[in-house]
């Protein structure tokens, strides 16, 4: 879940695919004109919930359960 002000978006990672294909595990959240997300909350299948606050926009984040998130700037 990603929250910016009063706006909240939720998505799920779904695995699977077919012969010689795989679904994309990346999730994309549009923040409009916001420079940051107030809250990013990840709910893992294990039951663990992780919260990241004040996450800068225009980033690709690699997130692993129980490990600090790594952000990379997106080049336009």
Order of alpha helices (4+ residues) and beta strands (2+ residues): beta-beta-beta-beta-beta-beta
